[in-house]
Amino acid sequence: MQQLYKKVRAMQMMGCSECGNEFNEDALIKFGDAMVCAACKPFFVQKLREGATVAGEMIYAGFWIRVGAKLIDWIIGTIVSVALGFAAGLVGGRQAQLIANILAWGFAVTYVTYFLGKYGATPGKMACGLKVLRPDGETLSYGRALGRFFAEILSAMILCIGYLMIAFDKEKRGLHDRICDTRVVKA
């Protein structure tokens, strides 16, 4: 019984997003996604008045910056695909071309899954200062990154409407972001 009490008590302890000290959840004040202790509240409110962003607040990446990131990733993928196609052309035959196509697909899946799972961003997103996160600010698992890759295919298949949704959503989410419950934010 004592262990259960300790676990329940530990779950109610949270950190102040300003000073980082641990407090009981009841002693903190919620401002958006941030939890602030009473001692930090005046300074925190002043920062808000001055236009500072709240710790933990996500600044969503807009449509055009995401297009730029996608273009960089597309160029990298195209270079790899052309190199594989060229190698298949040297070997000759349909089987070599089929193997090159399979390897190109494998590269695309591995590229997106690895970088999103490990770093939270593909090289294109890194170059544009973006990161893909869960709504609670956590990074993606490799499984969710893989699912997001295939969800992006769906976004493209429907005349890219899944991508156009980014321009009109308040959290700048595309169809693939909605399917996988992700957000693309400025890092």
C-alpha positions in Angstrom: 0.0 0.0 0.0 2.9 2.3 0.8 4.4 1.8 -2.6 1.1 2.6 -4.3 0.9 5.8 -2.3 4.5 6.8 -3.3 3.6 6.1 -7.0 0.5 8.3 -6.9 2.3 11.0 -5.1 5.2 10.9 -7.6 2.8 11.1 -10.5 1.4 14.4 -9.1 4.8 16.0 -9.0 5.6 18.3 -12.0 8.3 20.7 -13.0 7.9 24.4 -13.4 8.7 25.2 -17.0 10.5 28.4 -15.9 12.7 27.4 -13.0 12.6 23.6 -13.4 11.9 22.9 -9.7 9.5 20.1 -8.8 6.2 20.9 -7.3 2.9 19.2 -6.5 0.7 19.6 -9.6 -1.8 21.6 -7.5 0.9 24.3 -6.8 1.5 25.0 -10.5 -0.5 27.3 -12.8 -1.2 26.2 -16.4 -0.5 28.7 -19.2 -1.2 26.9 -22.5 1.2 23.9 -22.4 3.4 25.5 -19.7 3.2 24.8 -16.0 4.5 27.7 -13.8 5.1 27.9 -10.1 3.8 30.9 -8.0 7.3 32.3 -7.6 7.9 32.4 -11.4 4.4 33.6 -12.3 5.1 37.4 -12.3 8.2 37.0 -14.5 6.4 34.6 -16.8 3.4 36.9 -17.3 5.8 39.8 -18.0 7.6 37.7 -20.7 4.2 37.0 -22.3 3.4 40.7 -22.3 6.7 41.3 -24.1 5.8 38.8 -26.8 8.1 35.9 -25.8 7.0 32.4 -26.6 5.9 30.1 -23.8 8.3 27.3 -22.9 6.9 24.2 -24.5 4.8 26.2 -27.0 5.0 24.9 -30.5 5.6 27.3 -33.4 4.1 25.5 -36.3 5.9 25.4 -39.6 4.0 26.9 -42.5 3.2 25.6 -46.0 6.1 27.1 -48.0 8.9 26.3 -45.6 7.7 22.7 -45.6 7.6 22.8 -49.4 11.3 23.8 -49.3 12.2 21.0 -46.9 10.3 18.5 -49.1 12.2 19.8 -52.2 15.6 19.2 -50.5 14.6 15.7 -49.6 13.2 15.1 -53.1 16.6 16.2 -54.6 18.5 13.8 -52.3 16.1 11.0 -53.3 16.3 11.8 -57.0 20.1 11.7 -56.9 20.1 8.2 -55.3 17.4 7.0 -57.7 19.3 8.2 -60.8 22.5 6.6 -59.5 20.7 3.3 -59.0 19.1 3.6 -62.4 22.4 4.4 -64.0 24.0 1.3 -62.4 21.1 -0.8 -63.5 21.6 0.5 -67.1 25.2 -0.5 -67.0 24.3 -4.0 -65.9 21.4 -4.1 -68.4 18.2 -6.1 -68.5 14.8 -5.7 -66.9 15.7 -7.6 -63.8 18.5 -5.0 -63.0 16.0 -2.2 -63.5 13.4 -3.9 -61.3 16.1 -4.4 -58.6 17.1 -0.7 -58.9 13.5 0.4 -58.5 13.1 -1.8 -55.4 16.3 -0.4 -53.9 15.1 3.2 -54.7 11.9 2.5 -52.8 13.8 0.9 -50.0 16.0 3.9 -49.8 13.0 6.3 -49.6 11.3 4.3 -46.8 14.6 3.9 -44.9 15.6 7.6 -45.4 12.4 9.0 -43.9 11.9 6.4 -41.2 15.5 6.6 -40.0 15.8 10.3 -39.9 12.4 11.0 -38.4 12.8 8.2 -35.8 16.4 9.2 -34.8 16.5 13.0 -35.2 12.9 14.0 -35.6 13.6 15.5 -39.0 14.8 14.5 -42.4 17.9 16.4 -43.8 15.5 18.7 -45.7 13.6 19.6 -42.5 16.9 20.0 -40.6 18.2 22.4 -43.3 15.0 24.4 -42.9 15.1 24.3 -39.1 12.0 22.1 -38.7 11.2 19.1 -36.5 8.4 16.6 -36.5 6.9 16.0 -33.0 3.9 14.5 -31.2 1.4 17.0 -29.8 3.0 16.6 -26.3 6.4 17.5 -27.7 7.8 13.9 -27.8 9.8 12.7 -30.8 8.4 10.0 -33.1 9.0 6.3 -32.7 10.4 4.5 -35.7 7.0 2.8 -36.2 5.2 6.1 -36.3 7.8 7.5 -38.6 7.2 4.6 -41.0 3.5 5.1 -40.8 3.9 8.8 -41.6 5.9 7.9 -44.7 3.0 5.8 -46.0 0.5 8.4 -44.9 2.4 11.0 -47.0 1.9 8.8 -50.0 -1.9 9.0 -49.4 -1.6 12.8 -49.1 0.1 12.9 -52.5 -2.3 10.3 -54.1 -5.4 12.5 -53.6 -4.1 15.3 -55.9 -1.8 16.6 -53.1 -4.9 17.8 -51.2 -3.4 16.2 -48.1 -0.4 18.6 -48.5 -2.6 21.6 -49.3 -4.4 21.1 -46.0 -1.3 22.5 -44.3 -2.0 26.0 -45.6 -5.5 26.1 -44.1 -5.1 24.2 -40.8 -4.6 26.3 -37.6 -1.8 23.9 -36.5 -0.4 23.6 -40.1 -1.2 19.9 -40.3 -1.4 17.9 -43.5 -3.5 14.8 -43.9 -0.5 12.7 -43.0 0.0 14.7 -39.8 -3.6 14.1 -38.8 -3.4 10.4 -39.5 -0.2 10.0 -37.5 -1.0 12.7 -34.9 2.2 14.7 -35.6 3.1 18.4 -35.8 5.9 20.0 -37.8 7.4 22.8 -35.7 10.2 25.3 -36.0 13.2 23.8 -34.1 
